[in-house]
Amino acid sequence: MRFAIIVVLGALLSGCAFSEVTVDVNYKPGTATPIANAAPVNLSVSDGRTEDRTRISTKTNGYGAEGGAVHSSRNVTDLVQDALSSEMKARGIDLTSSGAPLSVSVRRFYCQYHSVTAVGEVILDVSLTDAKGTPAFTQTYTGASDIPVLMFNGGNAADAVAAALKDAIGKMFGDKQLVAALTANRVALTR
């Protein structure tokens, strides 16, 4: 009897690692410092990932073997677009179709599980062009997070990529060169 219980429990626990799961990635904006005299922007976000675009992580079992895929309930580009839009509005940057083109390509949006952590990584390629189509600013921002976990259940993958996105966006708006490009070139960006 004891052997049967152990077999059933083992099958149940190992089956969890191999089942696919869909999770909500909840981005929580941080405290924003307004950017005075920033040019209005026309924000566009694209998916530049070359790997499987449908997953944000892969669950692993206790031995490190890959299991089921972890999918976001929303499209990653929509998540990033909404996060950036809320952060820009909080900083006083107007979003308009006639604004300076600000393009963001999501190069990576993934959580990798390690023995006791969920490590999130988000890479955003950002470019700002002026009204003539000339590049005014280009930069890549990498956000990272490292969240302790007991189980690889997908929910902690969502938390890890949300924290990594927050880190990447924080670095983006903390970049004095981007802020300078948005403010010093206000006239050139929008003419």
C-alpha positions, -999 to 999 in steps of 0.1 A, spaced: 0 0 0 28 24 9 45 17 -24 13 25 -43 9 58 -25 45 67 -33 41 59 -70 8 79 -72 24 109 -54 55 107 -76 33 106 -108 13 136 -96 42 157 -87 62 149 -118 32 155 -140 29 191 -128 64 199 -142 54 186 -176 20 203 -180 18 236 -198 4 266 -180 -8 301 -189 -1 329 -164 -9 366 -160 21 388 -161 13 418 -139 35 449 -144 34 473 -114 48 507 -123 73 523 -99 77 558 -87 82 581 -117 100 614 -119 85 638 -145 106 647 -175 102 684 -181 98 695 -218 98 660 -232 88 657 -268 56 638 -275 63 604 -288 46 578 -311 54 546 -293 55 513 -312 65 480 -298 75 450 -319 85 414 -311 121 409 -320 125 375 -303 140 348 -324 131 319 -301 97 305 -294 75 336 -291 46 318 -274 64 310 -242 79 331 -214 95 302 -196 97 264 -194 90 246 -161 117 222 -149 115 193 -126 137 188 -95 165 173 -117 166 202 -141 149 185 -170 127 207 -191 90 203 -187 59 222 -198 59 256 -214 48 287 -195 27 310 -217 16 346 -210 -21 352 -211 -14 384 -230 8 391 -260 42 401 -248 43 432 -271 10 443 -256 24 439 -221 55 460 -229 34 486 -248 11 490 -218 40 491 -193 59 517 -213 27 538 -220 19 540 -183 55 549 -174 56 576 -200 23 591 -190 36 591 -153 66 611 -165 45 636 -184 54 623 -219 25 627 -243 17 597 -265 4 608 -299 5 595 -335 22 628 -345 49 625 -319 86 615 -324 88 578 -335 100 558 -305 104 521 -315 110 494 -290 118 459 -300 115 431 -274 146 410 -280 141 388 -249 113 382 -224 121 350 -206 125 334 -172 150 306 -167 147 284 -137 177 275 -117 179 252 -86 162 276 -62 156 307 -83 135 321 -112 158 344 -132 140 368 -154 156 386 -183 141 413 -206 160 430 -234 146 460 -251 162 476 -282 151 513 -282 154 538 -310 141 574 -313 141 591 -346 135 628 -355 107 641 -378 130 636 -408 136 599 -400 171 604 -388 181 583 -357 184 606 -327 190 579 -301 196 541 -300 203 520 -270 197 485 -256 184 480 -221 187 447 -202 165 441 -172 171 412 -148 155 397 -117 163 368 -94 134 355 -74 138 327 -48 114 298 -55 103 266 -40 83 253 -69 86 260 -106 49 266 -111 47 293 -138 34 320 -115 69 328 -103 81 329 -139 55 357 -145 68 375 -114 104 372 -126 97 386 -161 75 414 -146 104 424 -123 129 422 -151 107 444 -173 105 469 -145 143 469 -142 148 474 -180 123 503 -180 139 518 -149 173 517 -167 157 532 -198 142 562 -180 173 565 -158 195 570 -190 204 606 -191 212 603 -229 176 592 -236 162 620 -214 184 645 -232 173 631 -266 136 635 -256 141 671 -242 170 688 -260 157 678 -294 120 685 -288 117 708 -319 137 686 -342 118 655 -331 84 668 -339 87 691 -369 
